[in-house]
Amino acid sequence: MFSFCFKWLAESPMTAGKFHRANKTTPSVFSNLRNGSENGKENAKSCGVWSFFSSPQLENPYEKSSSTLVAAAEFHVKFSPDNLRINHYYDLKYFSIGYASGLIYLYGNRGQARPVICNPITGRYAILPDRYTYRKAYSFFGFDPIDKQYKVLSMVYPSGPGDSKILTFGAGDMMTWRKINCLLRHDVKSEGVCINGVLYYLGDTSDWGHVNDSHDVTSDYVIVCFDVRSETFTFIDVERFCRLINYKGKLAVIYWEDDVDIYELYYEEGIDVDKYMEDNVDADAINELRLWILEDVEKQEWSKYAYTWSDDKFFRRLVSIGGVTASGEIVFSMRKYTPTQPFYVFYINPERNTLQRVEIQGFGEGFKKTCSVCTFVNHVEDLNANDLEQLQSVHPPLESD
C-alpha cells in the first residue's frame, strides 16, 4: 500500500541570511498537505495541517495494456496535533520526516514545534520530549525489529556546541533524550532509510578533514550506518552524491548522471529549488538512472547497473523517490499535487528496463492550492509494534477548509 502525506506550500524561514521558498516533497505512501501563505504570512488556521491518504500498490502493473493505469486514493485523516506548526522545508535542519514499521515521524518549524510520531491511518499520535539544539539539528526515525522498539536519532549541527542524542519511543516515564557519540564529523545530506534495524543516511565529510584524521575515510561522501539496537555507528565510502533506498532488503543507492544536491542549492547557494527544477525539465527526455546495490557490507562490494528509457510524462526533477516495492520496482512520486493536473506515480522495473505510470485519483476537490507531497511505499500496519500505549491521543476531526 502507498501512503501519501499532503501539505500546502508555505514560506520557509530565514537561512544563512537569505530568504528561500521551500516546497519540498518527501517519499511516502501517505500524502502531506501544507497550507499556503498570504502576502508573506502563513494562514494560521491551516498552517501545519497534514492530510494522510493511502492507495493500493499495483501488483504486476506491466501486465496491463494501458500506458497509464489508474488507482484510487483513500482519505484517512487531517493531522495537526495540538496546533503544532509542522511545516515542510528543503533545509534538513528545519524539517524531518521518517517512516518505520507503520508509523511516521515528523519534526518541522522547530522553533515552535516538537517532534511527533503518528499512525497515518488512525491519526493517533504522541508528542515527544522537546529537544533543544544550537542552530537546529538533523533527526531520523528507526525501528529495531528484534526488541520491537522505535528510536529517534538527533544529530547535532556539526560546527556548533552540544551533543547528538537518541530517544527510545515507548520507554514510558523514562522517555528522555540520551547522549550518543559519533566520532566522524560530517554534514547530513539526505533523509534516512531504515533497513532491518539499521538506519542509513548520506553524510559529507569534505569540510571536516582536519578533525577526521583518525578515521579511514577515502571519499568526501559517506553512508552513515546506525545500528538501532546497539546504538553504534559505522561508515561506508561512496563516490558521489546519491539517494538511498531499500532494495529488496538491501541498501542501495540511485543517482542520475547529472544529479544535483538540492539541499546544497537551497542552503549554500540560495537558489529557488522549485524554479530550478521547473527550468531544467527540458533535459529529461532521455533518463539514465544508475543503481548500486550493496552486496557485501564488510567488503563494501556493490553490484552496479545503468538503465535508460524515455517517457513524455516522467520528468525526474519534478519527482521524488517513494521507495521500492517487494518485487523490485523503484517508485517515484510527483513532488507536488496541483488540483487541475493529473497526479502520477511511476514504477521503474530495472530488470525489464521499463516504466509504468499510474494516475492516482480521489484526492478530492478540497485542495484548491498546490500541495507538497511525501510518498512512502510498502506501508503495512504491524499491530505488535505500532499499536503502542504511547499513542494515546486520538486526533479530533478538523473542520474542512
N, C-alpha and C positions, 0 to 999 in steps of 0.2 A: 504494500500500500504506500502511495505517496502521501506526504504531509506538506501542506503549503502554509506559510505564515505571511500575511499581508500587513503592510504598514504604509500609510500615506507619507509622502515625502515632506521633509521639514528642513529648516535651516540648520547647519552644523555650527559647533562652537568655534571660537577663535583658536587658531592653531599656529604656532610659530609666527605670530604677528600678522597672519594673513587670514582672510575670511574665505571659506570654501563652501560650496554647496555639496551636500552628501546625499546620494540617492542609491546606496549600495544594496545589493541583493545577496542573500546567502542561500546555499543549497539546503532544501528540506522538503519533506512531503507535506509540510504544513505551510500555510501562506501567512505572511506577516504584513499587515496593512498599516501604513503610517500616515497620519493626517498631515495636511499641508499647512503652509504659513500664509498669513495675510498681511501685506505691507511690512514684511520682515518680522512679524510677530506670530508666534505659533498659536493656533487655535487651542485655547486652554481646555475646552470641553473634550476635544478628541485627540489631543496630543498624547502620545504614548499608548494608544489603543491598538492592539493587535487582533487580527481575525484569523482563526485557525480553520483550515479546510483539509480534507483528505480526498484522495482519489485512488481507485484500484490500479495497481500496476498491471499492464497487459502482458499476458504470457504468450510467447511466440508471436510478437507483432508482425514479423516478416511473412507469416503465412497468409496475411490478408492481402487483397489485391489493390486496395486503395492506396494512393500515395500519401494521403493524410487520414489517419484514423481519428476517432472521437471518443473521449471518455468524460464521464460526469464527475463534477466535484461535489462533495458533501460538506455543508457548513456544520461546524461544531460549536464554537463559542467566540464571542468577543472578549478580549482579555485586557484588563487594565487594573491590576491588583492595588487596592488602597491608593489609587491615583498616583502611583509611581510613574515617573517620566522615563519610559524605556524607548529611546529614540535610536534610529539606525544610522550609523555613520561609517564612512570608509576608514577612518582612523581607528586602528585596532586598540589603541589605548582608551578610546571613548566608548567602544561598543564591543560586546562579546556575545556570541550565540553558539550553543553547542547542543548536540543531540547524542544521547546514550541510552540504550535499552528502554525505549518508550517514553523517556522524559526529555524536556527541553530546558536548557539553561539560558537565561537572558540577563544581561547586565549592560545598561545604557544610561547616558546622561549622568555620569557617576557623581557629579557634584550634588545631585538632588535625588539620587536613587540608591537602591540596594540590590544585590543580586537576588534573582528569583529562579526557582525550579518549579516547573508546572507539567501537568499532564494535559497535552493539547486536545485530547478527546473530551475529557470531563471538565476541564477548567480548574480542577483542584490544584492548589499551589502552596508553596512555602517560601517565605521571605527569609533569606539567610542573614546572619550577623553582618553588621557593617564592616567594611574593610578600608581603613584609611591608608592612602599611599601618597607619596610625593610624586607630583606630575602624573598621576594616574598609574595604571598598570595593565598588564595583559592577563587574561584569565581563560581557563579551559575547563571542560567538563569531561570526566571519565567514569568508567564503571569497571569494578573488579568482579568478574563472573564467578570467582571461587567463594569469596565471602559475601557476595551479593551486596556490595557497598558502592554508592556513588561518592565521588570526591571532586572538589573544585580546586584547581591549581591556579594560584595567583602569582605571576612572575613580576618581580619588581622592575621598575624602569631602570635600564642598565647604567645610566650616568647619574642616578640620584641615590640618596640615602635610603635606608630601610632594608627589609628582608623579604624574600619570596616566602609565600606561606601556602599551606594546604588546609582544607576543611573537609571533614568526613560528614556527609549528609546522613542523618538518621542516628546520630550519636546522642540524641535526647538533650538533656541539660548540659552535656559536655560538648555540644556542637560549637566549637570555637576554632579560630584560625591558629594554626601551629607553624612555627618557623621551620623552613626547609632550606637546605643548601644546594645550590647548583654552582659548580666550580668553573664552568665555562661561561664567560661573559659574552652575551650576544643580544642582538636586536631580534624581535619577533617579526616574522614576515608572512605568517599565514594563520588562519584559524586551525583548530585542532581536529584530528580524527582519531577515534579510539577503536582499536582492533584487538580483540582477545585480551583485554586487560592492560594494554599498553597504549598510552596517549602519545601521538606524534604531532609535531608541528615543525615548520621551517624556520630556521634561525640564520642570522647573518653575523659573522664574526669579523668582518673586514675592518671595522672601526676599533677593534679591541685586541689587536695583535700584541700590543705592548703589555697587556695584562694576562694574556693566554699563552705565554711562552712555555709553560709547563705541560701543555696539552698537545697531543699529537694530532693537530688539525691540518689537513693538506689542502683545503679549499676554503673559500670565503663562506660558502653556504654549507650548512649542516642540517641534518634532520635530528631534532631533539626527541629522544625516546624516554618517556617517563613511565616506569612500571607503577601502575596504580596501587597494587597490593603492597609491594616492598618500599614504595616511595623513593626509588633510586633513579638516577639519570644515566643514560649512555648516549652516544652520538654516532651518526652515520654521515660520512662525507658525501656531498652531492655536487655535481659540477656547475650547476646554474640555478637560476630562479625557476621554480616549478610549483605545481599544485599537488597536494597529497590526497590519495583516495584509498579506500579499502577494496581491493580487487580479489574477490573470492577468498577472503580471509587472509590475504597477504597485503603488506604495504606496497603501494605502487605510486609512481609519480607520473604526471602528464604535463606536457607543455606544447605550445606551438613554436614553430621555428622563429617567428618574430614576436614572441611573447614579451609582455612588459609587466613590470611590477606596479600595479595600480596604486598600492599603498605608498610607494616611493613618489609616484606622480602627485598624489594627493598631499602628502605631508611635506616632502622636501622641496618640491618644485611649485607647489601652489596651483596645479593645473585643475581645471574643472573636469573631473573624470568623466562625467556623463557626456559632456560636449566632445571630449577627446574620443570616446567610444563611438559616438554617432558620426563624427567627422572622418573616422577611419574604417567605416564598414565597406567601402568600395573595394578594398583589397581582399575581401573574404570570398570571392567566387571559387577559389581553389583553397581547400583546407588541408593542411598537413599536420597531423597530430602524432606526437611521439609518446609512447607508453613504455615505461620501465617498471618491471615487476621485481621486487626483492626476493630472490630465491633462497639465499643463504645469509642470514643476519650476521653470523660470526665472521664469515669471509667477505661480507658486503658484496656479494655477487648478484648482478642484475641480468634479467632477460630483457632485451631491448627490441622494440617493434616500432614501425612507422606506418601510418595509414593516410591515404589521400582520397578525397571524394569532393564532389560539388553538389550544392543544393541551393536553390534560389530563395529559400526561406531561412536558412541557417546562417546567422552572422555571429561569429564566435566572440566578437567584442560586445555583443548585446546579450550574452547568455552567461550563466554561472553553472558550476558543477553541482548536480544534485546527489551524485553518488554512483554506485554500480549495483546492478541487480544481481540476484543469486546466480543467474545463468551467464553473467559476464558482460551485459550491455552497459556501456558508460552512458549515464543520463545527464543531459544538460537541460536547464530550465531558463526561460526568459527572465531577465533581471527585473523587468517592470511589467505590471499589468496596466494596460490602457483600455478603458471601457469600450472604445469604438473600434478596437482591433482584436484579432484572434490572439489567444494565448497558447503558445506551443511548448511542449516538452519533446525533446529529441532523444531517441535511442540510437546509440552508435554500437554496432557489433564489430569488434576488432577482428574476430575470426572470419566473418563473412565480408568484412570491409564494406559494410552497408550502413545507411542511415534511414531511420523511420521517424517521421514526425507524428505527434499525437496532439490534437487540439483538445484542451481542457475547457469544458463548458460548465456553466452553472454557478459562477461566482456571484451572480445576481446583479440587479440594477442599482443596488445601494451604493456602489462605488462610482462616484461621479468624477473622481480625480485620479491621476496617475498614482500608482502604488508601487512600492518596492516589494519584492517577493523573495522569500527564503524557502528553499525546497530541500526536503530530505527523503531519500528512498528507503525502502525496506522497513517501514515503521511497523512494529509488532508490539502489542501490549503484553508485557511479562508481569502477570499479577503477583508472582512470587517476589518480584524485585521492586516494582514501582508503585504498588498499592500500599504505600507506607503510611504509618500513623502520622508522620510529619506533614503529609499533605492533607491537613485538616480543613483548610479554608475552602469553602465552596463558593466559587465566584458568582456573585449575583448577576442577573441579566442586565445588560446595558441597553439604554434606550437607543433606538436606531437613529442615525444621523439625519 
